[in-house]
Amino acid sequence: MAKIKKDDEVVVIAGRDKGRRGEVLNVLKDGRLLIAGLNMVKKHTRANPNVGERGGIVDQEAPIQASNVAIWNHEEERADRVGYKVDEGKKTRVFKSTGKEIEV
């Protein structure tokens, strides 16, 4: 079970976007995350007239390491760590500070 999943709200704790929050768009297999509106890079694209694509410079999200983000705890209004709790054979994610279950 992954500590951070798609649609979780996270806050960046290291890097040029430190302190900014965003929603996880995608979790890559190598442990990196795509976060909406964060770690933006400019990509130069070539025009493809067969498909109708225009060329130019496009802003897009670049992946960021999962170790550089922390999940956002809405109740505490701060970043938090993720732990696990097993109840009756069901494993759930919980906030380390409060022990409450994380809802997606």
Summary of the structure (lengths in Angstrom):
residues: 104
radius of gyration: 17.2
end to end distance: 14.1
largest distance: 57.9
contacts: 260
relative contact order: 0.22
helix: 3%
strand: 50%
